[in-house]
Amino acid sequence: MLSADNSNTSDLVSASSDQTIRVWSIDTFHQEQYDDRHEAEVTALHGNARHIMSGAADAKIKVKSLFILN
């Protein structure tokens, strides 16, 4: 699952069945952030310039601040 925001054109957020959320640099193709706080498959994802919101099969919703180093 992927999420991108028009206000942040250099990063992409991904979520996976391995219970992780990752932030990737589109410019360098390197992982910039990693989060494994969910206890089940991530099934919903939304990102904007400041936050990542995710939901999972564990019936929990998480909000994480997005800090991108330029």
C-alpha positions in Angstrom: 0.0 0.0 0.0 1.4 3.4 -0.9 0.6 7.0 0.0 1.9 10.2 -1.5 1.1 13.9 -0.8 1.4 16.6 -3.5 2.9 19.0 -0.9 5.8 16.6 -0.4 7.0 15.5 -3.8 10.3 13.8 -2.7 8.9 11.1 -0.3 6.7 8.1 -0.5 5.1 6.2 2.4 4.5 2.5 2.1 2.7 0.0 4.4 2.9 -3.8 4.2 1.5 -7.1 5.5 4.7 -7.4 7.5 3.1 -4.8 10.0 5.6 -2.0 9.0 5.3 1.5 7.6 8.3 2.9 5.8 9.1 6.4 4.3 11.2 6.3 1.2 13.1 9.1 -0.6 12.0 9.2 -4.2 15.2 11.0 -5.1 17.6 8.5 -3.6 15.5 5.4 -3.3 16.6 4.9 0.3 14.4 4.3 3.4 14.2 7.4 5.6 11.9 6.2 8.4 10.7 2.8 9.7 7.9 2.1 12.1 6.8 -1.4 13.3 4.3 -0.4 16.0 1.3 -2.3 14.6 0.6 -5.8 15.8 -1.1 -6.9 12.6 -1.2 -6.3 8.8 -1.5 -2.6 8.0 -4.7 -2.2 6.0 -5.1 1.6 5.7 -2.6 4.4 5.1 -2.7 8.1 4.6 0.2 10.6 4.7 0.5 14.3 4.4 3.4 16.7 4.8 3.3 16.4 8.7 1.8 13.1 9.7 1.3 9.4 8.8 -2.0 7.9 9.7 -2.4 4.1 9.6 -4.9 1.5 10.5 -4.4 -2.3 10.8 -6.1 -5.6 11.3 -5.4 -5.3 15.0 -8.2 -2.7 15.1 -5.8 0.1 16.1 -5.2 3.5 14.4 -1.8 5.1 14.7 -0.7 8.7 14.0 3.0 9.4 13.6 4.8 12.7 13.1 6.7 12.8 9.8 10.2 14.2 10.2 12.1 14.3 6.9 15.6 15.6 7.0 16.6 17.6 3.9 
